[in-house]
Amino acid sequence: MELPRVLLALAGMGTATGLALLPYVPRLPPAALLGKVTATTFALESPQCVFDRHASASDTVWVVVAFANVSAAFRNPLSRAEVPPYEHLPTARSYMTLETAAAAYACSAPNLEVLRVGGDTACRGQDPCNGPLPSPGPYRVKFLVMGCRGPKAETRWSDPILLRRASSLSAINTVCHGSDVVVITSILVSLGTVLAAAVLSTLGAKAWGSLCHRDSGSFTRRSYRTHHIPPVLPQALPPGCGHSPPGLGFFAPQTSSSMSC
């Protein structure tokens, strides 16, 4: 009875023949990072220099994501065709994503800085999909190196990663009730400002109308008649010339009757 249990445990730990267990533990980036953990995503530190001795140029590295309480039971796929997809996460409780060439994590490659799990909101039927995580978790992740003949190396599982939770309705209601007085006061102040602006606008309009009427009468009394000046017609341009510049054409002087406030 003990031997089957030992074999099952070894299979669950990924210590089957030819599979290297690397001491690296995936983790969140240690530096301050905006959006390091959100309600549907989290960032991972890029595993640079981790797979150099265990991966070839044709190998790929996957991120395995599983709910923390079932991560120990995850079974590595034997081929790419058996990779668990994102769409099966609600039932299978695990999936694999972010397939990347192993060369991208080499020591000689530029540092990728961070990887974001759950960051693709537009994947629809794509393979592999890196869609948003459906619940706060917690989750565990590990990196798995896959070759043409199956898995070749894997890291240890990360510590549990818990996503952010939305504020509860009761907490929102408490905040709203506590701020009722502030909201009512702000509304009253805004209404007072609007009324004052309306009164000032009305008074200003009346004053401007009175001023225009007064100026119009004054200008009428000072008006004068002008002699008729026929408009100057534009001369025809010689062949090959362009159009006349804007503003050069007709000139008609304005009389007092054409001016108003």
ZIUR-V890117 format. One record per pair of residues at least 24 apart in sequence whose C-alpha atoms are under 8 Angstrom apart, sorted by the first residue. I is the first residue (numbers start at 1). J is the second residue. Records with the same first field share a line. If there is no record, write none. Layout:
I->J / J
This chain:
11->75
12->72 / 73 / 74 / 75
13->72
14->75 / 76 / 154
18->152
19->151 / 152 / 153 / 154
20->54 / 152 / 153 / 154
21->153 / 154 / 155 / 156
22->153 / 154 / 155 / 156
23->155 / 156
24->50 / 155 / 156
25->142 / 155 / 156 / 157 / 158
26->141 / 142 / 143 / 155 / 156 / 157 / 158 / 159
27->158 / 159
29->114
37->163 / 164
38->163 / 164
39->135 / 136 / 163 / 164 / 165 / 166
40->118 / 119 / 132 / 133 / 134 / 135 / 136 / 163 / 164
41->116 / 117 / 118 / 119 / 132 / 133 / 163
42->116 / 117 / 118 / 163
43->114 / 115 / 116 / 117
44->114 / 115 / 116 / 117
45->113 / 114 / 115
46->105 / 111 / 112 / 113 / 114 / 115
47->105
48->105 / 106 / 107 / 111
49->105 / 106 / 107
50->105 / 106
51->102 / 105 / 106
52->105 / 106 / 107
54->152 / 153
55->102 / 145 / 152 / 153
56->102 / 103
57->101 / 102 / 103
58->101 / 102 / 147 / 148
59->101 / 102 / 145 / 146 / 147 / 148
60->99 / 100 / 101 / 102 / 145 / 146 / 147
61->98 / 99 / 100 / 101 / 102 / 143 / 144 / 145 / 146
62->96 / 97 / 98 / 99 / 100 / 143 / 144 / 145 / 146
63->96 / 97 / 98 / 99 / 141 / 142 / 143 / 144
64->94 / 95 / 96 / 97 / 141 / 142 / 143 / 144
65->94 / 95 / 96 / 97 / 139 / 140 / 141 / 142
66->93 / 94 / 95 / 139 / 140 / 141
67->93 / 94 / 137 / 138 / 139 / 140
68->137 / 138 / 139 / 140 / 160
71->140 / 157
76->151
77->150 / 151
78->149 / 150 / 151
79->146 / 148 / 149 / 150 / 151
80->146 / 150
85->127 / 128 / 129
86->128 / 129 / 130 / 131
96->128
97->128 / 129 / 130
98->128 / 129 / 130
99->128
102->145
135->163
136->162 / 163 / 164 / 165
137->161 / 162 / 163
138->162 / 163
212->261
213->261
216->260 / 261
219->256
220->256
223->256
224->256
225->255
226->255
